[in-house]
Amino acid sequence: MSLLCILILQHIDVIFYHLRKKSKLRTDQEYRFTAINYFFKNYVGKTYRRYYPNDSDTVLSTQQDYDESVVVADNENTVNNIIKEFSIPAGLTWHLVDEVYVPMNCNQNFHWVLAIIALKDRRMRVYDSLYNIRNMDSFVEIQKLALMLPTFLSDSGFFEQTSRTDWPNLDAYRDKLSDTTQLLNTNPFEVEYVQNIFQQDCDSLDCGIFVARYTEYISEGISFPTVGFEVAYHRMRYASLLKNYDFCKAKKNYVSENEDPPRPRRTKYSIPEEMAIVRIGLEDSLL
């Protein structure tokens, strides 16, 4: 991965963390969302290769096959923890939200798109700032996620959590939860590539800013403008917002990623001297 791609990745993850915080603090809103980081795509891809091997994949020895199965099991456990909110700072467990925002780097290029998992509709919406000049079907990462999502949700116990939404009885899920083949749910999420959204210049590397702005518009329920997106302005805007956010955290002495104030230090207890410790002698233990 190039330095440029790493820098874009870090900036997107910081912005998505900020959006997760906003969503988590808005407990009075009917619409709720959470956002995850770039690495989620990696976990999905590695798990996908195990269940949907390519014909050209190298034949593995027994030991190699076992080693790979251990890695896949670890990735599956990580995905389950993300869905349950155990692995993402300031996240929300998925059964308490309507949508999940996923930043995705597609086709191993310097191009980012936003994939939104609309849980109630059993659908993924993809927002691409270059959709006018790209073949959407070539985004294999999107298809992998659509295929693996039903299995991930089932394995994590997502459908058993009905305190906010009765997932199994929604029309989108009815009669689709039991269709499994070798532990895989065979009904992928539907994929919709959203059109009529503002686009970047084809020779620019501004996709990260577009992904961040798409996410902000959707999270605030604001309609998309089709023109008039000022990239330079929004770069400065995000830099200013995040810098101010950092100052506020420092001023309030927040030290953890979930912004809880520092916990009081644990009380230290002095260790008693050896002669002060009550011991049970051998003669006592035999009584």
C-alpha positions as CSV (number, residue, x, y, z in Angstrom):
1,M,0.0,0.0,0.0
2,S,1.4,3.4,-1.0
3,L,2.0,6.3,1.4
4,L,-0.7,8.3,-0.3
5,C,-3.2,5.5,0.2
6,I,-2.2,5.2,3.9
7,L,-2.7,8.9,4.5
8,I,-6.2,8.8,2.9
9,L,-7.0,5.8,4.9
10,Q,-6.0,7.5,8.2
11,H,-8.0,10.6,7.3
12,I,-11.2,8.7,6.4
13,D,-11.0,6.6,9.6
14,V,-10.7,9.7,11.8
15,I,-13.7,11.3,10.1
16,F,-15.7,8.2,10.4
17,Y,-14.8,8.0,14.1
18,H,-16.1,11.5,14.5
19,L,-19.4,10.6,12.8
20,R,-19.8,7.5,15.1
21,K,-19.5,9.8,18.1
22,K,-22.2,12.1,16.7
23,S,-24.5,9.2,16.2
24,K,-23.9,7.6,19.6
25,L,-24.6,10.9,21.4
26,R,-27.9,11.5,19.5
27,T,-30.0,9.1,21.5
28,D,-33.3,11.0,20.8
29,Q,-33.2,10.5,17.0
30,E,-35.4,7.9,15.3
31,Y,-32.8,7.3,12.6
32,R,-29.6,5.8,13.9
33,F,-26.4,4.7,12.2
34,T,-22.9,3.6,13.0
35,A,-19.8,3.6,10.9
36,I,-16.9,1.1,10.7
37,N,-13.3,1.4,9.6
38,Y,-11.4,0.3,6.5
39,F,-10.1,-3.0,7.9
40,F,-13.6,-4.4,7.9
41,K,-13.2,-5.0,4.1
42,N,-10.0,-7.0,4.7
43,Y,-11.8,-9.3,7.2
44,V,-14.6,-9.9,4.7
45,G,-12.2,-10.5,1.8
46,K,-10.1,-13.1,3.7
47,T,-13.2,-14.9,4.9
48,Y,-14.8,-14.9,1.4
49,R,-11.8,-16.6,-0.1
50,R,-12.2,-19.5,2.3
51,Y,-15.8,-20.2,1.4
52,Y,-15.7,-19.2,-2.3
53,P,-12.3,-20.4,-3.5
54,N,-11.0,-19.4,-6.9
55,D,-10.4,-22.2,-9.4
56,S,-6.9,-20.9,-9.8
57,D,-6.1,-21.0,-6.1
58,T,-3.1,-23.1,-5.1
59,V,-3.9,-26.5,-3.7
60,L,-3.0,-26.5,0.0
61,S,-1.4,-29.2,2.1
62,T,-3.3,-30.4,5.2
63,Q,-1.2,-28.2,7.4
64,Q,-1.6,-25.2,5.2
65,D,-5.4,-25.8,5.1
66,Y,-5.5,-26.0,8.9
67,D,-3.4,-22.8,9.3
68,E,-5.7,-21.0,6.9
69,S,-8.8,-22.2,8.7
70,V,-7.4,-20.8,12.0
71,V,-6.9,-17.4,10.3
72,V,-10.4,-17.4,8.8
73,A,-11.9,-18.3,12.2
74,D,-10.1,-15.4,13.8
75,N,-11.4,-13.0,11.0
76,E,-14.9,-14.3,11.5
77,N,-14.6,-13.7,15.2
78,T,-13.4,-10.2,14.6
79,V,-16.4,-9.5,12.3
80,N,-18.8,-10.8,14.9
81,N,-17.2,-8.5,17.5
82,I,-17.6,-5.5,15.2
83,I,-21.3,-6.3,14.7
84,K,-21.7,-6.6,18.5
85,E,-19.7,-3.3,19.0
86,F,-16.8,-5.0,20.8
87,S,-14.1,-3.9,18.4
88,I,-15.0,-0.4,17.1
89,P,-14.3,2.6,19.3
90,A,-17.5,4.6,19.9
91,G,-19.6,2.3,17.8
92,L,-23.1,1.0,18.2
93,T,-24.2,-2.6,18.1
94,W,-25.8,-3.2,14.7
95,H,-29.2,-4.4,16.0
96,L,-29.7,-0.9,17.5
97,V,-29.1,1.0,14.2
98,D,-30.8,1.4,10.8
99,E,-27.7,1.7,8.6
100,V,-24.0,1.0,8.7
101,Y,-21.5,3.2,6.8
102,V,-18.6,1.3,5.3
103,P,-15.6,3.1,3.5
104,M,-14.2,0.7,0.9
105,N,-11.2,0.9,-1.3
106,C,-12.1,-0.9,-4.6
107,N,-10.1,-2.9,-7.0
108,Q,-6.9,-2.2,-5.1
109,N,-6.7,1.3,-6.6
110,F,-6.6,4.7,-5.1
111,H,-10.3,5.0,-5.2
112,W,-12.7,5.0,-2.3
113,V,-16.5,4.5,-2.4
114,L,-19.1,4.6,0.4
115,A,-21.1,1.4,0.9
116,I,-24.2,1.8,3.2
117,I,-25.7,-1.3,4.6
118,A,-29.4,-0.6,5.0
119,L,-30.3,-3.3,7.5
120,K,-34.0,-3.0,7.4
121,D,-34.2,-3.2,3.6
122,R,-31.6,-5.9,3.3
123,R,-29.8,-3.8,0.7
124,M,-26.4,-2.1,0.1
125,R,-26.3,1.3,-1.4
126,V,-23.0,2.3,-3.1
127,Y,-22.0,5.9,-3.5
128,D,-19.2,6.4,-6.0
129,S,-17.8,9.7,-7.0
130,L,-16.7,8.3,-10.4
131,Y,-19.8,6.2,-11.3
132,N,-20.2,8.1,-14.6
133,I,-17.0,6.5,-16.0
134,R,-16.8,3.2,-14.2
135,N,-18.3,-0.3,-14.6
136,M,-20.0,-0.8,-11.3
137,D,-20.1,-4.6,-11.7
138,S,-16.3,-4.6,-11.5
139,F,-16.4,-3.7,-7.8
140,V,-15.7,-7.3,-6.6
141,E,-15.3,-6.0,-3.0
142,I,-18.9,-4.9,-3.0
143,Q,-20.1,-8.3,-4.2
144,K,-18.1,-10.1,-1.6
145,L,-19.6,-8.1,1.2
146,A,-23.1,-8.6,-0.2
147,L,-22.6,-12.3,-0.3
148,M,-21.0,-12.7,3.2
149,L,-23.3,-10.3,5.1
150,P,-26.2,-12.7,5.7
151,T,-23.9,-15.3,7.1
152,F,-22.1,-12.8,9.3
153,L,-25.4,-11.5,10.7
154,S,-26.6,-15.0,11.5
155,D,-23.4,-16.1,13.1
156,S,-23.2,-13.1,15.4
157,G,-26.7,-13.6,16.8
158,F,-28.0,-10.4,15.1
159,F,-31.4,-11.7,14.3
160,E,-32.0,-12.8,17.9
161,Q,-31.7,-9.2,19.1
162,T,-35.2,-7.8,18.6
163,S,-35.5,-5.2,21.3
164,R,-35.6,-2.3,18.7
165,T,-36.4,-4.1,15.5
166,D,-38.1,-7.5,14.9
167,W,-35.6,-8.5,12.2
168,P,-36.9,-12.0,11.3
169,N,-40.4,-10.7,10.6
170,L,-39.4,-7.8,8.3
171,D,-40.5,-8.4,4.7
172,A,-37.0,-8.1,3.5
173,Y,-35.8,-11.1,5.7
174,R,-38.9,-13.3,5.7
175,D,-38.2,-16.7,4.2
176,K,-34.6,-15.9,3.6
177,L,-33.0,-16.8,6.9
178,S,-33.2,-20.5,6.5
179,D,-31.6,-20.8,3.0
180,T,-28.2,-22.1,3.9
181,T,-25.6,-24.3,2.1
182,Q,-22.7,-25.6,4.2
183,L,-23.3,-23.0,6.9
184,L,-23.5,-20.2,4.3
185,N,-26.6,-18.1,3.8
186,T,-27.2,-18.3,0.0
187,N,-29.3,-15.1,-0.3
188,P,-26.9,-12.1,-0.7
189,F,-27.9,-8.5,0.1
190,E,-29.2,-6.6,-2.9
191,V,-26.8,-4.0,-4.2
192,E,-27.9,-0.5,-5.5
193,Y,-25.5,1.9,-7.2
194,V,-26.8,5.4,-6.4
195,Q,-26.8,7.9,-9.3
196,N,-27.3,11.6,-9.7
197,I,-24.8,12.6,-7.0
198,F,-22.0,15.1,-7.3
199,Q,-18.9,13.7,-9.0
200,Q,-15.2,14.3,-8.8
201,D,-12.9,15.2,-11.8
202,C,-11.7,12.0,-13.4
203,D,-8.0,13.0,-13.1
204,S,-8.2,14.0,-9.4
205,L,-7.5,12.0,-6.2
206,D,-10.4,13.6,-4.2
207,C,-12.4,10.4,-3.7
208,G,-11.8,10.4,0.1
209,I,-13.3,13.9,0.5
210,F,-16.3,12.8,-1.5
211,V,-16.8,9.7,0.6
212,A,-16.7,11.8,3.8
213,R,-19.1,14.4,2.4
214,Y,-21.6,11.7,1.1
215,T,-21.6,10.2,4.6
216,E,-22.2,13.5,6.2
217,Y,-25.1,14.4,3.9
218,I,-26.8,11.0,4.5
219,S,-26.3,11.1,8.3
220,E,-27.9,14.5,8.5
221,G,-30.8,13.6,6.2
222,I,-29.8,16.3,3.7
223,S,-30.5,16.1,0.0
224,F,-27.5,15.7,-2.4
225,P,-26.6,18.6,-4.5
226,T,-25.7,17.6,-8.1
227,V,-23.1,20.4,-8.6
228,G,-21.2,23.0,-6.7
229,F,-19.0,20.7,-4.6
230,E,-15.9,22.7,-3.5
231,V,-13.1,20.2,-2.7
232,A,-10.6,22.7,-1.4
233,Y,-13.2,24.3,1.0
234,H,-14.2,20.9,2.4
235,R,-10.6,19.9,2.9
236,M,-10.1,23.0,5.1
237,R,-13.4,22.5,6.8
238,Y,-12.6,18.9,7.9
239,A,-9.2,20.0,9.0
240,S,-10.6,22.8,11.1
241,L,-13.4,20.6,12.6
242,L,-11.1,17.8,13.6
243,K,-8.5,20.2,15.0
244,N,-11.2,21.9,17.1
245,Y,-12.4,18.4,18.2
246,D,-8.9,17.5,19.3
247,F,-8.6,20.8,21.3
248,C,-12.0,20.1,23.0
249,K,-10.9,16.6,24.0
250,A,-7.6,17.9,25.5
251,K,-9.4,20.7,27.4
252,K,-11.8,18.2,29.0
253,N,-9.0,15.8,29.8
254,Y,-10.5,13.0,27.7
255,V,-7.9,10.3,27.4
256,S,-9.7,7.3,26.0
257,E,-11.2,6.7,22.5
258,N,-14.7,6.6,23.9
259,E,-14.2,10.0,25.5
260,D,-14.9,8.9,29.0
261,P,-13.3,11.1,31.6
262,P,-10.3,9.5,33.3
263,R,-11.2,6.9,35.9
264,P,-10.1,7.4,39.5
265,R,-7.0,5.5,40.3
266,R,-7.4,2.3,42.1
267,T,-6.8,2.3,45.8
268,K,-3.5,0.9,46.7
269,Y,-3.4,-1.5,49.6
270,S,-0.3,-2.1,51.6
271,I,1.0,-5.7,51.7
272,P,1.1,-7.0,55.3
273,E,4.3,-8.3,56.7
274,E,4.9,-12.0,56.6
275,M,4.5,-12.4,60.4
276,A,1.1,-10.7,60.3
277,I,-0.4,-13.2,57.9
278,V,-2.5,-15.8,59.7
279,R,-1.4,-19.3,58.7
280,I,-3.1,-22.6,59.2
281,G,-0.6,-25.1,60.5
282,L,-0.3,-28.7,59.4
283,E,-1.8,-29.9,62.7
284,D,-4.8,-27.6,62.2
285,S,-5.4,-28.7,58.6
286,L,-5.6,-32.4,59.7
287,L,-8.3,-31.7,62.3
